[in-house]
Amino acid sequence: MTNWVYPLGTAADGDWDISLGTSDSATAVDGWAHTGLKVATLAVGTAVELSAVNEERIVVPLNGSFTVTVDGVEHTLEGRPSVFSGPTDVLYSGIGKAVTISSSNGGRVAVATAPAQASHPTRLVTAAETPVELRGAGNCSRQVHNFGTPAALEADRFIVCEVITPAGNWSSYPPHKHDEEKDGETHLEEIYYFETQVAAGSGAPSDADAIGYQRVYASDERPIDVSAEVRTGDVVLVPYGWHGPAMAAPGYDMYYLNVMAGPGPVREWLISDDPHHGWVRQSWDGQDIDPRLPFGV
């Protein structure tokens, strides 16, 4: 069976801590065609480069600030201390453009990718411009940064966002799918890149192991059964099937970067809830958003 879970270090390639699904990825994933992710940790004054191919990209600082050069033009991304510090500047490159990412102070950076054909202009989306959504309620409350969604960014194929889930909460819930082209649903692969931290005020010891969990299971005859413990730097691929919840364990906040794209004609996130659990949405009526949200806004 194809491997859908990649703990930190298992998808490394050269200068990249993670390289999955991109035009130059050394790690092959059977049946994976529409999305990619690269993550690099840059020392002070170092850089990584991406060649000009028909692949749209969005550069997302995880921690630290960066200079991104696209076809000779420099763009400054102010960045952030950590993914739990709120939104960050991001840069969409378009297709067919060489990209160089450098950092004068060092840091960690992600690059979401998707094979694409239509050309759209390079665009800087600042932290201040990023739409911040508080989704769900009660212990299903989470914070979504919608910098790469159709309403916020003109692009060809991919949909990119990031989610912060406070300690003890569930997100990507109720379980849902987007693995068919039909009324009310679009066919999208999805990547989850995770980071975790000890929650403020948790009283955790200094050597606490910040963990979360991700669930993916079959929606039809295609086999998939993932119940993964995740930490900073881990990746879970969702080719199809019901997925959720993404669970932040008590005492530990969870972040994930989502990259979605698919073969359908419409760039839109349309989902179907697992009919066993979709009722949960109605239970949020009358509940408040978790008061720990928003992070860093």
Secondary structure as the mmCIF struct_conf table of DSSP 4:
data_model
#
loop_
_struct_conf.conf_type_id
_struct_conf.id
_struct_conf.beg_label_comp_id
_struct_conf.beg_label_asym_id
_struct_conf.beg_label_seq_id
_struct_conf.end_label_comp_id
_struct_conf.end_label_asym_id
_struct_conf.end_label_seq_id
STRN STRN1 VAL A 5 TYR A 6
TURN_TY1_P TURN_TY1_P1 LEU A 8 ALA A 11
STRN STRN2 ASP A 13 ASP A 13
TURN_TY1_P TURN_TY1_P2 GLY A 14 ASP A 15
STRN STRN3 TRP A 16 TRP A 16
BEND BEND1 ASP A 17 ASP A 17
STRN STRN4 ILE A 18 LEU A 20
BEND BEND2 GLY A 21 THR A 22
TURN_TY1_P TURN_TY1_P3 SER A 23 ASP A 24
BEND BEND3 ALA A 26 ALA A 26
STRN STRN5 THR A 27 THR A 27
TURN_TY1_P TURN_TY1_P4 ASP A 30 GLY A 31
BEND BEND4 HIS A 34 HIS A 34
STRN STRN6 GLY A 36 LEU A 42
HELX_LH_PP_P HELX_LH_PP_P1 ALA A 43 ALA A 43
TURN_TY1_P TURN_TY1_P5 VAL A 44 GLY A 45
STRN STRN7 ALA A 47 LEU A 50
BEND BEND5 ASN A 54 ASN A 54
STRN STRN8 GLU A 55 VAL A 70
TURN_TY1_P TURN_TY1_P6 ASP A 71 GLY A 72
STRN STRN9 VAL A 73 ARG A 80
BEND BEND6 PRO A 81 SER A 82
HELX_RH_3T_P HELX_RH_3T_P1 VAL A 83 SER A 85
STRN STRN10 VAL A 90 GLY A 94
BEND BEND7 ILE A 95 GLY A 96
STRN STRN11 VAL A 99 SER A 102
BEND BEND8 SER A 104 ASN A 105
STRN STRN12 GLY A 107 PRO A 115
BEND BEND9 ALA A 118 ALA A 118
STRN STRN13 ARG A 123 VAL A 125
TURN_TY1_P TURN_TY1_P7 ALA A 127 GLU A 129
BEND BEND10 THR A 130 THR A 130
STRN STRN14 VAL A 132 ARG A 135
BEND BEND11 GLY A 136 GLY A 136
HELX_RH_3T_P HELX_RH_3T_P2 GLY A 138 CYS A 140
STRN STRN15 ARG A 142 GLY A 148
BEND BEND12 THR A 149 THR A 149
TURN_TY1_P TURN_TY1_P8 PRO A 150 ALA A 152
BEND BEND13 ASP A 156 ARG A 157
STRN STRN16 ILE A 159 THR A 165
TURN_TY1_P TURN_TY1_P9 ALA A 167 GLY A 168
STRN STRN17 TRP A 170 SER A 171
BEND BEND14 SER A 172 SER A 172
BEND BEND15 PRO A 174 PRO A 174
STRN STRN18 HIS A 176 LYS A 177
BEND BEND16 GLU A 180 GLU A 180
STRN STRN19 LYS A 182 LYS A 182
TURN_TY1_P TURN_TY1_P10 ASP A 183 GLY A 184
STRN STRN20 GLU A 185 GLU A 185
STRN STRN21 GLU A 189 VAL A 198
HELX_LH_PP_P HELX_LH_PP_P2 ALA A 199 ALA A 199
TURN_TY1_P TURN_TY1_P11 ALA A 200 GLY A 201
TURN_TY1_P TURN_TY1_P12 SER A 206 ASP A 207
STRN STRN22 GLY A 212 TYR A 217
BEND BEND17 SER A 219 ARG A 222
STRN STRN23 ASP A 225 VAL A 230
TURN_TY1_P TURN_TY1_P13 THR A 232 GLY A 233
STRN STRN24 VAL A 235 VAL A 238
BEND BEND18 PRO A 239 GLY A 241
STRN STRN25 TRP A 242 ALA A 248
TURN_TY1_P TURN_TY1_P14 PRO A 250 GLY A 251
STRN STRN26 TYR A 252 ALA A 261
BEND BEND19 PRO A 263 VAL A 266
STRN STRN27 SER A 272 ASP A 273
TURN_TY1_P TURN_TY1_P15 PRO A 275 TRP A 279
HELX_RH_AL_P HELX_RH_AL_P1 VAL A 280 SER A 283
TURN_TY1_P TURN_TY1_P16 TRP A 284 GLY A 286
HELX_LH_PP_P HELX_LH_PP_P3 GLN A 287 ASP A 290
TURN_TY1_P TURN_TY1_P17 PRO A 291 ARG A 292
HELX_LH_PP_P HELX_LH_PP_P4 LEU A 293 PRO A 294
BEND BEND20 PHE A 295 PHE A 295
#
